Amino acid sequence: MEGYRMKLVGKYSAASALRWLLGFFNVFVMIGAVAAGVLLVASMIIGVDWMDALRDGATDPDGNYELTGRLTLLGAFLACGFTWWIINRLRRILLSVNQGDAFEFANVKRLQAVGFGLLGIQLTALMLSIVAPQAIGQSASDYDFDLGSWLGILVVFILAEVFRQGSAMRDEQLTTV
Amino acid sequence: MIMIQLDRLLLERRMSLTELSDRVGVTLANLSILKTGKARAVRFSTLDALCRELDCQPGDLIVQTPGPQPEES
């Protein structure tokens, strides 16, 4: 019996479906980024008193709630922004895969951009692990070092170099008559 | 740099590039790449077909001229 095989390129291919899914997900990420951005700007104008409710009544006179509150909102904005940045690049890579031209040189730069985006998310997570608990009157939590995430970033950068070679081979193939 | 002397051979055989393309089974675009010296490599099968249709030897087609090879894109 012949098994079901998904199309490699074009409409209804795996790349096409994944691209659509990421596009759908990106709408919510963008909403999150806009919301975090608006709250950040609002905190600059009207302060962060509205975050008092999150503090559960605990108010440390030495606590710098203004700064930690704004940094938390900045972290939320950056996390959403980096996610949006990564998804956009992944969608463009999937578009080139869908067109049957995965090894175009632009994908090397896109993969590197994804790597830097992931790096940004990890650094944002590090900052949030310090400021977010302080913003709600708790002590800073330990940064949860996730080896898998850092290895994932390394893999993306290595893949970018693999794609660089693939791109050179593709160029050579295109100019071979 | 290495050049493919298609122009001269086509002129001598009174053959157009389109006609050669049809006979050899290589697209006009690829023959144009070959003619303008933008090709980075030539397959033996292409070379064989060109020599067969132009009734020549590979040495008649390929010449080396002074100057650097065009930059890789």
gemmi code that builds the backbone of each chain (N, CA, C; Angstrom):
import gemmi

chains = {
    "A": [
        ("MET", (0.848, -1.192, 0.000), (0.000, 0.000, 0.000), (0.885, 1.244, 0.000)),
        ("GLU", (0.549, 2.155, -0.884), (1.356, 3.365, -0.957), (0.959, 4.331, 0.159)),
        ("GLY", (1.943, 4.718, 0.967), (1.658, 5.603, 2.089), (1.396, 7.028, 1.627)),
        ("TYR", (0.745, 7.793, 2.492), (0.461, 9.188, 2.158), (1.727, 10.012, 2.272)),
        ("ARG", (2.048, 10.693, 1.193), (3.248, 11.533, 1.216), (2.861, 12.977, 1.029)),
        ("MET", (3.328, 13.815, 1.966), (3.002, 15.240, 1.904), (3.826, 15.906, 0.810)),
        ("LYS", (3.233, 16.882, 0.168), (3.962, 17.605, -0.889), (5.155, 18.339, -0.295)),
        ("LEU", (6.234, 18.408, -1.084), (7.434, 19.094, -0.602), (7.345, 20.590, -0.810)),
        ("VAL", (6.794, 20.973, -1.964), (6.685, 22.406, -2.270), (5.272, 22.724, -2.751)),
        ("GLY", (4.982, 24.034, -2.772), (3.701, 24.495, -3.291), (2.577, 24.460, -2.271)),
        ("LYS", (1.365, 24.630, -2.814), (0.185, 24.688, -1.951), (-0.012, 23.347, -1.236)),
        ("TYR", (-0.490, 23.422, -0.009), (-0.763, 22.242, 0.829), (0.484, 21.440, 1.195)),
        ("SER", (1.666, 22.012, 1.044), (2.885, 21.319, 1.468), (3.067, 21.537, 2.971)),
        ("ALA", (3.996, 20.750, 3.562), (4.252, 20.892, 5.005), (4.737, 22.306, 5.317)),
        ("ALA", (5.614, 22.841, 4.451), (6.154, 24.191, 4.664), (5.042, 25.228, 4.617)),
        ("SER", (4.127, 25.023, 3.693), (3.019, 25.961, 3.528), (2.125, 25.954, 4.783)),
        ("ALA", (1.833, 24.737, 5.271), (0.976, 24.605, 6.453), (1.648, 25.225, 7.683)),
        ("LEU", (2.935, 24.964, 7.826), (3.681, 25.482, 8.973), (3.765, 27.013, 8.921)),
        ("ARG", (3.927, 27.524, 7.716), (4.014, 28.975, 7.524), (2.687, 29.640, 7.926)),
        ("TRP", (1.592, 28.989, 7.549), (0.275, 29.509, 7.888), (0.083, 29.492, 9.412)),
        ("LEU", (0.503, 28.380, 10.026), (0.360, 28.223, 11.477), (1.166, 29.291, 12.225)),
        ("LEU", (2.393, 29.513, 11.763), (3.250, 30.519, 12.403), (2.672, 31.919, 12.210)),
        ("GLY", (2.091, 32.162, 11.031), (1.462, 33.458, 10.763), (0.310, 33.706, 11.715)),
        ("PHE", (-0.462, 32.652, 11.967), (-1.607, 32.738, 12.891), (-1.109, 33.032, 14.306)),
        ("PHE", (-0.077, 32.320, 14.710), (0.510, 32.486, 16.047), (1.105, 33.890, 16.206)),
        ("ASN", (1.667, 34.390, 15.094), (2.344, 35.684, 15.146), (1.378, 36.836, 15.413)),
        ("VAL", (0.113, 36.637, 15.057), (-0.884, 37.691, 15.313), (-0.981, 37.931, 16.825)),
        ("PHE", (-1.028, 36.843, 17.585), (-1.138, 36.951, 19.046), (0.147, 37.514, 19.659)),
        ("VAL", (1.282, 37.125, 19.072), (2.560, 37.651, 19.562), (2.596, 39.156, 19.341)),
        ("MET", (2.106, 39.581, 18.179), (2.113, 41.014, 17.870), (1.189, 41.772, 18.831)),
        ("ILE", (0.031, 41.165, 19.119), (-0.900, 41.793, 20.072), (-0.209, 41.937, 21.431)),
        ("GLY", (0.526, 40.885, 21.822), (1.256, 40.916, 23.100), (2.317, 42.004, 23.105)),
        ("ALA", (3.027, 42.137, 21.987), (4.088, 43.151, 21.893), (3.494, 44.553, 21.978)),
        ("VAL", (2.378, 44.752, 21.259), (1.733, 46.079, 21.268), (1.225, 46.394, 22.683)),
        ("ALA", (0.597, 45.399, 23.324), (0.066, 45.607, 24.681), (1.200, 45.947, 25.649)),
        ("ALA", (2.304, 45.188, 25.575), (3.444, 45.449, 26.466), (4.042, 46.819, 26.173)),
        ("GLY", (4.100, 47.187, 24.898), (4.629, 48.491, 24.508), (3.769, 49.620, 25.034)),
        ("VAL", (2.453, 49.447, 24.899), (1.520, 50.486, 25.379), (1.643, 50.642, 26.899)),
        ("LEU", (1.700, 49.529, 27.632), (1.829, 49.565, 29.092), (3.159, 50.200, 29.500)),
        ("LEU", (4.220, 49.916, 28.723), (5.530, 50.500, 29.018), (5.484, 52.021, 28.876)),
        ("VAL", (4.879, 52.479, 27.775), (4.758, 53.931, 27.547), (3.888, 54.539, 28.644)),
        ("ALA", (2.781, 53.829, 28.988), (1.881, 54.324, 30.040), (2.624, 54.440, 31.366)),
        ("SER", (3.499, 53.473, 31.631), (4.246, 53.505, 32.902), (5.204, 54.696, 32.952)),
        ("MET", (5.643, 55.138, 31.776), (6.527, 56.306, 31.712), (5.748, 57.586, 32.013)),
        ("ILE", (4.473, 57.577, 31.599), (3.655, 58.794, 31.740), (2.949, 58.857, 33.093)),
        ("ILE", (2.266, 57.741, 33.448), (1.454, 57.783, 34.678), (2.069, 56.986, 35.829)),
        ("GLY", (3.267, 56.448, 35.628), (3.908, 55.681, 36.691), (3.433, 54.253, 36.743)),
        ("VAL", (3.855, 53.518, 37.777), (3.509, 52.080, 37.859), (2.642, 51.768, 39.086)),
        ("ASP", (1.925, 52.796, 39.560), (1.079, 52.583, 40.748), (-0.001, 51.532, 40.503)),
        ("TRP", (-0.442, 51.442, 39.248), (-1.490, 50.473, 38.918), (-1.012, 49.031, 39.104)),
        ("MET", (0.306, 48.868, 39.291), (0.822, 47.506, 39.520), (0.779, 47.122, 40.999)),
        ("ASP", (0.343, 48.076, 41.845), (0.304, 47.825, 43.297), (-0.499, 46.567, 43.639)),
        ("ALA", (-1.573, 46.382, 42.905), (-2.472, 45.249, 43.187), (-1.742, 43.906, 43.064)),
        ("LEU", (-0.728, 43.885, 42.216), (0.016, 42.636, 42.007), (0.952, 42.332, 43.174)),
        ("ARG", (1.184, 43.378, 43.978), (2.184, 43.219, 45.039), (1.639, 42.488, 46.271)),
        ("ASP", (0.373, 42.235, 46.290), (-0.223, 41.467, 47.377), (-0.028, 42.163, 48.727)),
        ("GLY", (-0.064, 43.473, 48.711), (0.012, 44.241, 49.961), (1.397, 44.418, 50.521)),
        ("ALA", (2.345, 43.606, 50.075), (3.711, 43.699, 50.605), (4.440, 44.881, 49.954)),
        ("THR", (4.788, 45.846, 50.736), (5.483, 47.004, 50.191), (6.769, 47.238, 50.965)),
        ("ASP", (7.849, 47.061, 50.287), (9.156, 47.276, 50.900), (9.550, 48.740, 50.685)),
        ("PRO", (9.805, 49.476, 51.768), (10.155, 50.891, 51.589), (11.421, 51.090, 50.743)),
        ("ASP", (12.304, 50.066, 50.763), (13.537, 50.188, 49.967), (13.344, 49.738, 48.518)),
        ("GLY", (12.234, 49.152, 48.247), (12.013, 48.597, 46.900), (11.849, 49.688, 45.853)),
        ("ASN", (12.567, 49.520, 44.723), (12.455, 50.484, 43.635), (11.433, 49.964, 42.629)),
        ("TYR", (10.162, 50.133, 42.995), (9.098, 49.556, 42.170), (8.964, 50.235, 40.818)),
        ("GLU", (9.292, 51.523, 40.780), (9.205, 52.250, 39.501), (10.111, 51.596, 38.466)),
        ("LEU", (11.381, 51.412, 38.876), (12.380, 50.875, 37.941), (12.098, 49.417, 37.576)),
        ("THR", (11.882, 48.598, 38.613), (11.677, 47.167, 38.333), (10.381, 46.937, 37.550)),
        ("GLY", (9.384, 47.751, 37.830), (8.110, 47.636, 37.104), (8.301, 47.945, 35.632)),
        ("ARG", (9.009, 49.044, 35.388), (9.232, 49.416, 33.982), (10.127, 48.404, 33.267)),
        ("LEU", (11.130, 47.905, 33.993), (12.016, 46.902, 33.374), (11.268, 45.609, 33.068)),
        ("THR", (10.303, 45.275, 33.941), (9.490, 44.083, 33.682), (8.668, 44.262, 32.405)),
        ("LEU", (8.071, 45.463, 32.268), (7.289, 45.731, 31.063), (8.185, 45.753, 29.828)),
        ("LEU", (9.401, 46.313, 30.009), (10.355, 46.327, 28.901), (10.713, 44.891, 28.507)),
        ("GLY", (10.919, 44.042, 29.529), (11.236, 42.629, 29.281), (10.118, 41.932, 28.517)),
        ("ALA", (8.870, 42.223, 28.931), (7.724, 41.613, 28.243), (7.688, 42.071, 26.792)),
        ("PHE", (7.940, 43.372, 26.595), (7.939, 43.927, 25.232), (9.041, 43.274, 24.392)),
        ("LEU", (10.239, 43.161, 24.979), (11.371, 42.574, 24.251), (11.123, 41.100, 23.924)),
        ("ALA", (10.575, 40.365, 24.898), (10.314, 38.930, 24.675), (9.346, 38.741, 23.506)),
        ("CYS", (8.271, 39.564, 23.496), (7.305, 39.468, 22.392), (7.960, 39.918, 21.090)),
        ("GLY", (8.742, 40.999, 21.176), (9.404, 41.533, 19.981), (10.365, 40.533, 19.366)),
        ("PHE", (11.167, 39.899, 20.207), (12.121, 38.896, 19.692), (11.371, 37.710, 19.083)),
        ("THR", (10.289, 37.293, 19.741), (9.505, 36.163, 19.212), (8.935, 36.519, 17.842)),
        ("TRP", (8.406, 37.743, 17.743), (7.838, 38.215, 16.470), (8.931, 38.220, 15.386)),
        ("TRP", (10.115, 38.707, 15.771), (11.264, 38.793, 14.864), (11.651, 37.398, 14.345)),
        ("ILE", (11.695, 36.425, 15.275), (12.081, 35.048, 14.914), (11.031, 34.425, 13.990)),
        ("ILE", (9.767, 34.576, 14.381), (8.708, 33.945, 13.583), (8.683, 34.507, 12.163)),
        ("ASN", (8.895, 35.828, 12.046), (8.902, 36.433, 10.714), (9.988, 35.842, 9.835)),
        ("ARG", (11.182, 35.662, 10.413), (12.286, 35.080, 9.653), (11.995, 33.619, 9.293)),
        ("LEU", (11.437, 32.886, 10.258), (11.094, 31.481, 9.990), (10.070, 31.377, 8.867)),
        ("ARG", (9.122, 32.326, 8.851), (8.098, 32.310, 7.798), (8.719, 32.573, 6.435)),
        ("ARG", (9.710, 33.479, 6.409), (10.372, 33.759, 5.129), (11.194, 32.551, 4.664)),
        ("ILE", (11.828, 31.867, 5.635), (12.576, 30.649, 5.279), (11.602, 29.611, 4.715)),
        ("LEU", (10.458, 29.460, 5.381), (9.469, 28.485, 4.920), (8.934, 28.846, 3.538)),
        ("LEU", (8.835, 30.154, 3.268), (8.375, 30.589, 1.940), (9.364, 30.139, 0.870)),
        ("SER", (10.655, 30.309, 1.158), (11.671, 29.889, 0.173), (11.673, 28.367, 0.021)),
        ("VAL", (11.431, 27.651, 1.133), (11.338, 26.177, 1.060), (10.143, 25.795, 0.193)),
        ("ASN", (9.055, 26.512, 0.400), (7.831, 26.257, -0.348), (8.015, 26.506, -1.841)),
        ("GLN", (8.915, 27.440, -2.163), (9.179, 27.737, -3.574), (10.274, 26.827, -4.143)),
        ("GLY", (10.747, 25.889, -3.315), (11.753, 24.934, -3.775), (13.148, 25.503, -3.850)),
        ("ASP", (13.401, 26.587, -3.110), (14.724, 27.208, -3.170), (15.235, 27.469, -1.745)),
        ("ALA", (15.348, 26.368, -0.974), (15.722, 26.508, 0.443), (17.135, 27.037, 0.644)),
        ("PHE", (18.010, 26.781, -0.332), (19.413, 27.157, -0.129), (19.781, 28.511, -0.725)),
        ("GLU", (18.814, 29.416, -0.815), (19.171, 30.761, -1.272), (19.985, 31.443, -0.166)),
        ("PHE", (20.878, 32.344, -0.564), (21.826, 32.906, 0.412), (21.113, 33.684, 1.526)),
        ("ALA", (19.981, 34.300, 1.196), (19.251, 35.093, 2.197), (18.903, 34.255, 3.428)),
        ("ASN", (18.729, 32.940, 3.238), (18.371, 32.076, 4.369), (19.511, 31.933, 5.381)),
        ("VAL", (20.739, 32.130, 4.923), (21.879, 32.109, 5.853), (21.705, 33.271, 6.841)),
        ("LYS", (21.446, 34.448, 6.290), (21.263, 35.649, 7.124), (20.028, 35.508, 8.021)),
        ("ARG", (18.976, 34.893, 7.466), (17.743, 34.719, 8.257), (17.980, 33.777, 9.437)),
        ("LEU", (18.715, 32.698, 9.196), (18.997, 31.755, 10.285), (19.865, 32.420, 11.358)),
        ("GLN", (20.833, 33.226, 10.906), (21.657, 33.945, 11.890), (20.781, 34.899, 12.700)),
        ("ALA", (19.835, 35.561, 12.008), (18.928, 36.483, 12.704), (18.080, 35.728, 13.722)),
        ("VAL", (17.653, 34.511, 13.368), (16.881, 33.674, 14.308), (17.746, 33.358, 15.535)),
        ("GLY", (19.018, 33.026, 15.281), (19.941, 32.733, 16.383), (20.087, 33.918, 17.316)),
        ("PHE", (20.241, 35.115, 16.741), (20.377, 36.310, 17.570), (19.070, 36.605, 18.323)),
        ("GLY", (17.943, 36.318, 17.668), (16.641, 36.499, 18.322), (16.508, 35.590, 19.535)),
        ("LEU", (16.931, 34.317, 19.363), (16.869, 33.356, 20.478), (17.794, 33.786, 21.615)),
        ("LEU", (18.942, 34.330, 21.216), (19.891, 34.845, 22.207), (19.245, 36.000, 22.994)),
        ("GLY", (18.550, 36.852, 22.253), (17.843, 37.984, 22.881), (16.797, 37.516, 23.869)),
        ("ILE", (16.062, 36.452, 23.499), (15.020, 35.917, 24.389), (15.653, 35.379, 25.681)),
        ("GLN", (16.782, 34.684, 25.540), (17.449, 34.128, 26.727), (17.933, 35.246, 27.653)),
        ("LEU", (18.500, 36.314, 27.047), (18.989, 37.427, 27.869), (17.823, 38.175, 28.520)),
        ("THR", (16.702, 38.273, 27.779), (15.501, 38.905, 28.348), (14.984, 38.076, 29.523)),
        ("ALA", (15.014, 36.745, 29.352), (14.560, 35.852, 30.437), (15.436, 36.031, 31.671)),
        ("LEU", (16.743, 36.228, 31.423), (17.677, 36.440, 32.537), (17.325, 37.724, 33.286)),
        ("MET", (17.053, 38.786, 32.496), (16.697, 40.065, 33.121), (15.375, 39.947, 33.886)),
        ("LEU", (14.390, 39.276, 33.258), (13.071, 39.154, 33.893), (13.129, 38.343, 35.175)),
        ("SER", (14.028, 37.347, 35.213), (14.119, 36.525, 36.425), (14.602, 37.373, 37.606)),
        ("ILE", (15.274, 38.483, 37.312), (15.757, 39.376, 38.379), (14.724, 40.449, 38.726)),
        ("VAL", (14.214, 41.117, 37.685), (13.357, 42.283, 37.951), (11.885, 41.963, 38.179)),
        ("ALA", (11.374, 40.931, 37.492), (9.932, 40.666, 37.600), (9.478, 40.358, 39.034)),
        ("PRO", (10.178, 39.469, 39.782), (9.731, 39.226, 41.165), (9.839, 40.485, 42.035)),
        ("GLN", (10.874, 41.291, 41.797), (11.055, 42.523, 42.588), (9.940, 43.517, 42.314)),
        ("ALA", (9.446, 43.513, 41.073), (8.382, 44.457, 40.703), (7.096, 44.170, 41.473)),
        ("ILE", (6.931, 42.929, 41.938), (5.714, 42.604, 42.712), (6.067, 42.308, 44.175)),
        ("GLY", (7.181, 42.881, 44.633), (7.522, 42.841, 46.049), (8.117, 41.539, 46.540)),
        ("GLN", (8.635, 40.732, 45.644), (9.281, 39.488, 46.069), (10.773, 39.575, 45.772)),
        ("SER", (11.535, 38.659, 46.354), (12.972, 38.700, 46.080), (13.268, 38.066, 44.726)),
        ("ALA", (14.387, 38.497, 44.135), (14.751, 38.018, 42.799), (14.903, 36.510, 42.797)),
        ("SER", (14.337, 35.857, 41.780), (14.465, 34.397, 41.714), (15.745, 34.038, 40.967)),
        ("ASP", (16.148, 32.777, 41.125), (17.350, 32.332, 40.408), (17.032, 32.161, 38.936)),
        ("TYR", (18.003, 32.494, 38.107), (17.826, 32.293, 36.667), (17.909, 30.798, 36.399)),
        ("ASP", (16.876, 30.305, 35.766), (16.828, 28.879, 35.473), (17.636, 28.601, 34.204)),
        ("PHE", (18.887, 28.175, 34.412), (19.759, 27.924, 33.258), (19.298, 26.670, 32.519)),
        ("ASP", (18.888, 26.865, 31.289), (18.401, 25.746, 30.496), (19.421, 25.421, 29.410)),
        ("LEU", (20.151, 24.339, 29.625), (21.215, 23.955, 28.680), (20.642, 23.718, 27.274)),
        ("GLY", (19.450, 23.131, 27.236), (18.818, 22.831, 25.948), (18.612, 24.076, 25.101)),
        ("SER", (18.169, 25.156, 25.745), (17.919, 26.402, 25.008), (19.209, 26.954, 24.422)),
        ("TRP", (20.279, 26.945, 25.230), (21.554, 27.478, 24.758), (22.136, 26.596, 23.664)),
        ("LEU", (21.967, 25.273, 23.806), (22.426, 24.368, 22.738), (21.619, 24.592, 21.462)),
        ("GLY", (20.332, 24.865, 21.644), (19.458, 25.151, 20.496), (19.956, 26.360, 19.716)),
        ("ILE", (20.395, 27.387, 20.443), (20.919, 28.599, 19.797), (22.175, 28.245, 18.996)),
        ("LEU", (23.030, 27.427, 19.614), (24.266, 26.999, 18.945), (23.937, 26.223, 17.664)),
        ("VAL", (22.939, 25.360, 17.756), (22.533, 24.551, 16.598), (22.070, 25.455, 15.452)),
        ("VAL", (21.322, 26.506, 15.804), (20.825, 27.424, 14.767), (21.994, 28.109, 14.047)),
        ("PHE", (22.992, 28.554, 14.818), (24.150, 29.202, 14.199), (24.950, 28.208, 13.337)),
        ("ILE", (25.042, 26.959, 13.803), (25.739, 25.937, 13.010), (24.968, 25.659, 11.716)),
        ("LEU", (23.634, 25.596, 11.850), (22.800, 25.369, 10.665), (22.977, 26.495, 9.642)),
        ("ALA", (23.154, 27.716, 10.153), (23.364, 28.870, 9.250), (24.625, 28.644, 8.418)),
        ("GLU", (25.665, 28.108, 9.056), (26.914, 27.841, 8.322), (26.739, 26.700, 7.324)),
        ("VAL", (25.922, 25.699, 7.722), (25.618, 24.595, 6.802), (24.892, 25.154, 5.569)),
        ("PHE", (23.957, 26.065, 5.819), (23.220, 26.689, 4.723), (24.136, 27.540, 3.850)),
        ("ARG", (25.175, 28.122, 4.451), (26.121, 28.926, 3.667), (26.798, 28.029, 2.611)),
        ("GLN", (27.193, 26.820, 3.065), (27.805, 25.878, 2.116), (26.785, 25.414, 1.083)),
        ("GLY", (25.572, 25.151, 1.558), (24.495, 24.725, 0.652), (24.221, 25.792, -0.394)),
        ("SER", (24.268, 27.049, 0.036), (24.023, 28.159, -0.876), (25.116, 28.245, -1.945)),
        ("ALA", (26.379, 28.016, -1.533), (27.489, 28.042, -2.487), (27.328, 26.902, -3.503)),
        ("MET", (26.908, 25.721, -3.001), (26.707, 24.576, -3.898), (25.557, 24.843, -4.865)),
        ("ARG", (24.531, 25.494, -4.360), (23.371, 25.817, -5.211), (23.787, 26.776, -6.324)),
        ("ASP", (24.600, 27.808, -5.956), (25.069, 28.768, -6.951), (25.892, 28.065, -8.025)),
        ("GLU", (26.721, 27.127, -7.564), (27.570, 26.408, -8.508), (26.714, 25.553, -9.450)),
        ("GLN", (25.696, 24.959, -8.867), (24.819, 24.120, -9.690), (24.067, 24.961, -10.723)),
        ("LEU", (23.671, 26.182, -10.290), (22.924, 27.058, -11.193), (23.776, 27.528, -12.364)),
        ("THR", (25.096, 27.633, -12.134), (25.969, 28.112, -13.211), (26.731, 26.963, -13.879)),
        ("THR", (26.261, 25.739, -13.629), (26.821, 24.589, -14.347), (25.892, 24.254, -15.510)),
        ("VAL", (26.484, 24.244, -16.711), (25.658, 24.011, -17.904), (25.887, 22.587, -18.414)),
    ],
    "B": [
        ("MET", (41.411, 33.553, -18.288), (40.072, 32.994, -18.063), (39.691, 32.007, -19.169)),
        ("ILE", (38.784, 31.108, -18.817), (38.335, 30.102, -19.779), (37.101, 30.638, -20.525)),
        ("MET", (37.135, 30.568, -21.832), (36.002, 31.042, -22.646), (35.504, 29.917, -23.544)),
        ("ILE", (34.204, 29.928, -23.793), (33.621, 28.956, -24.731), (33.380, 29.715, -26.039)),
        ("GLN", (34.022, 29.270, -27.093), (33.943, 30.002, -28.363), (32.724, 29.586, -29.172)),
        ("LEU", (31.564, 29.821, -28.636), (30.350, 29.408, -29.348), (30.095, 30.295, -30.557)),
        ("ASP", (30.326, 31.614, -30.372), (30.036, 32.581, -31.441), (30.729, 32.195, -32.752)),
        ("ARG", (32.041, 31.963, -32.639), (32.844, 31.676, -33.832), (32.371, 30.382, -34.514)),
        ("LEU", (32.165, 29.357, -33.684), (31.757, 28.065, -34.243), (30.355, 28.132, -34.871)),
        ("LEU", (29.476, 28.891, -34.215), (28.115, 29.026, -34.762), (28.155, 29.753, -36.102)),
        ("LEU", (29.004, 30.776, -36.159), (29.143, 31.557, -37.387), (29.686, 30.670, -38.512)),
        ("GLU", (30.688, 29.882, -38.185), (31.295, 28.999, -39.185), (30.290, 27.949, -39.689)),
        ("ARG", (29.425, 27.488, -38.770), (28.444, 26.456, -39.164), (27.128, 27.064, -39.640)),
        ("ARG", (27.081, 28.413, -39.643), (25.848, 29.131, -40.034), (24.632, 28.587, -39.257)),
        ("MET", (24.815, 28.542, -37.970), (23.771, 28.000, -37.098), (23.411, 29.054, -36.036)),
        ("SER", (22.144, 29.126, -35.706), (21.740, 30.089, -34.662), (21.818, 29.417, -33.289)),
        ("LEU", (21.839, 30.262, -32.263), (21.894, 29.739, -30.889), (20.629, 28.936, -30.577)),
        ("THR", (19.492, 29.416, -31.110), (18.211, 28.730, -30.878), (18.239, 27.325, -31.496)),
        ("GLU", (18.806, 27.244, -32.700), (18.882, 25.952, -33.383), (19.781, 24.988, -32.604)),
        ("LEU", (20.906, 25.528, -32.132), (21.826, 24.700, -31.344), (21.150, 24.227, -30.059)),
        ("SER", (20.389, 25.134, -29.466), (19.667, 24.808, -28.236), (18.711, 23.633, -28.469)),
        ("ASP", (18.001, 23.684, -29.579), (17.062, 22.600, -29.923), (17.796, 21.282, -30.151)),
        ("ARG", (18.915, 21.374, -30.850), (19.645, 20.140, -31.197), (20.315, 19.501, -29.980)),
        ("VAL", (20.866, 20.349, -29.118), (21.640, 19.844, -27.978), (20.738, 19.505, -26.779)),
        ("GLY", (19.595, 20.178, -26.732), (18.701, 19.957, -25.590), (19.117, 20.727, -24.354)),
        ("VAL", (19.815, 21.835, -24.583), (20.189, 22.735, -23.478), (19.406, 24.029, -23.678)),
        ("THR", (18.879, 24.576, -22.618), (18.043, 25.770, -22.770), (18.848, 26.936, -23.337)),
        ("LEU", (18.109, 27.850, -23.946), (18.733, 29.038, -24.538), (19.437, 29.862, -23.454)),
        ("ALA", (18.795, 29.905, -22.287), (19.366, 30.665, -21.167), (20.718, 30.090, -20.751)),
        ("ASN", (20.785, 28.754, -20.689), (22.046, 28.113, -20.297), (23.127, 28.273, -21.363)),
        ("LEU", (22.720, 28.206, -22.630), (23.704, 28.413, -23.695), (24.228, 29.849, -23.664)),
        ("SER", (23.334, 30.757, -23.310), (23.723, 32.164, -23.206), (24.735, 32.368, -22.066)),
        ("ILE", (24.506, 31.652, -20.953), (25.448, 31.692, -19.818), (26.822, 31.187, -20.266)),
        ("LEU", (26.768, 30.122, -21.063), (28.002, 29.520, -21.575), (28.722, 30.480, -22.521)),
        ("LYS", (27.951, 31.122, -23.390), (28.501, 31.994, -24.424), (29.141, 33.251, -23.823)),
        ("THR", (28.498, 33.763, -22.759), (28.988, 35.017, -22.176), (30.081, 34.789, -21.123)),
        ("GLY", (30.448, 33.532, -20.924), (31.542, 33.238, -19.986), (31.136, 33.308, -18.529)),
        ("LYS", (29.802, 33.225, -18.262), (29.333, 33.284, -16.871), (29.246, 31.899, -16.224)),
        ("ALA", (29.395, 30.863, -17.045), (29.300, 29.502, -16.499), (30.528, 29.177, -15.656)),
        ("ARG", (30.299, 28.473, -14.560), (31.419, 28.087, -13.691), (31.892, 26.667, -13.983)),
        ("ALA", (31.010, 25.893, -14.611), (31.376, 24.512, -14.942), (30.556, 24.029, -16.122)),
        ("VAL", (31.106, 23.077, -16.847), (30.397, 22.475, -17.985), (30.383, 20.966, -17.774)),
        ("ARG", (29.213, 20.375, -17.902), (29.127, 18.914, -17.761), (29.726, 18.250, -18.994)),
        ("PHE", (30.327, 17.074, -18.792), (30.870, 16.324, -19.929), (29.765, 16.035, -20.947)),
        ("SER", (28.552, 15.744, -20.431), (27.441, 15.412, -21.336), (27.096, 16.608, -22.231)),
        ("THR", (27.146, 17.827, -21.652), (26.865, 19.033, -22.444), (27.956, 19.247, -23.482)),
        ("LEU", (29.188, 19.075, -23.026), (30.338, 19.263, -23.910), (30.275, 18.256, -25.064)),
        ("ASP", (29.937, 17.039, -24.725), (29.838, 15.980, -25.736), (28.767, 16.331, -26.774)),
        ("ALA", (27.603, 16.786, -26.280), (26.504, 17.131, -27.191), (26.885, 18.321, -28.076)),
        ("LEU", (27.543, 19.309, -27.496), (27.960, 20.489, -28.272), (28.954, 20.083, -29.363)),
        ("CYS", (29.930, 19.256, -28.990), (30.945, 18.812, -29.958), (30.307, 17.991, -31.080)),
        ("ARG", (29.329, 17.183, -30.691), (28.654, 16.340, -31.691), (27.893, 17.202, -32.695)),
        ("GLU", (27.138, 18.172, -32.174), (26.315, 18.995, -33.068), (27.134, 20.012, -33.856)),
        ("LEU", (28.219, 20.468, -33.266), (29.051, 21.462, -33.969), (30.190, 20.795, -34.749)),
        ("ASP", (30.237, 19.486, -34.635), (31.255, 18.697, -35.339), (32.660, 19.245, -35.068)),
        ("CYS", (32.994, 19.273, -33.803), (34.314, 19.797, -33.432), (34.864, 19.030, -32.225)),
        ("GLN", (36.049, 19.379, -31.810), (36.672, 18.769, -30.633), (36.535, 19.738, -29.450)),
        ("PRO", (36.571, 19.231, -28.218), (36.471, 20.142, -27.053), (37.476, 21.280, -27.120)),
        ("GLY", (38.651, 20.997, -27.650), (39.685, 22.034, -27.751), (39.312, 23.152, -28.697)),
        ("ASP", (38.410, 22.877, -29.647), (37.950, 23.937, -30.556), (36.964, 24.864, -29.850)),
        ("LEU", (36.291, 24.302, -28.867), (35.261, 25.075, -28.146), (35.857, 25.900, -26.997)),
        ("ILE", (36.766, 25.271, -26.284), (37.285, 25.902, -25.066), (38.657, 26.522, -25.317)),
        ("VAL", (38.768, 27.809, -24.949), (40.078, 28.470, -25.063), (40.394, 29.191, -23.763)),
        ("GLN", (41.650, 29.319, -23.520), (42.067, 30.068, -22.334), (42.637, 31.404, -22.786)),
        ("THR", (42.073, 32.497, -22.224), (42.552, 33.825, -22.591), (43.106, 34.520, -21.351)),
        ("PRO", (44.001, 35.488, -21.512), (44.531, 36.196, -20.336), (43.417, 36.952, -19.616)),
        ("GLY", (43.575, 37.126, -18.344), (42.562, 37.860, -17.562), (41.928, 36.961, -16.525)),
        ("PRO", (41.395, 37.575, -15.467), (40.809, 36.769, -14.389), (39.440, 36.225, -14.774)),
        ("GLN", (39.070, 35.119, -14.110), (37.744, 34.528, -14.286), (36.714, 35.485, -13.673)),
        ("PRO", (35.525, 35.647, -14.290), (34.525, 36.534, -13.701), (34.238, 36.179, -12.252)),
        ("GLU", (33.959, 37.229, -11.439), (33.689, 37.033, -10.000), (32.486, 36.146, -9.798)),
        ("GLU", (32.557, 35.347, -8.707), (31.410, 34.511, -8.346), (30.310, 35.403, -7.823)),
        ("SER", (29.071, 35.107, -8.235), (27.955, 35.951, -7.774), (27.600, 35.609, -6.353)),
    ],
}
model = gemmi.Model(1)
for chain_id, residues in chains.items():
    chain = gemmi.Chain(chain_id)
    for i, (resn, *xyz) in enumerate(residues, 1):
        res = gemmi.Residue()
        res.name, res.seqid = resn, gemmi.SeqId(i, " ")
        for name, pos in zip(("N", "CA", "C"), xyz):
            atom = gemmi.Atom()
            atom.name, atom.element = name, gemmi.Element(name[0])
            atom.pos, atom.b_iso = gemmi.Position(*pos), 0.0
            res.add_atom(atom)
        chain.add_residue(res)
    model.add_chain(chain)
structure = gemmi.Structure()
structure.add_model(model)
structure.setup_entities()
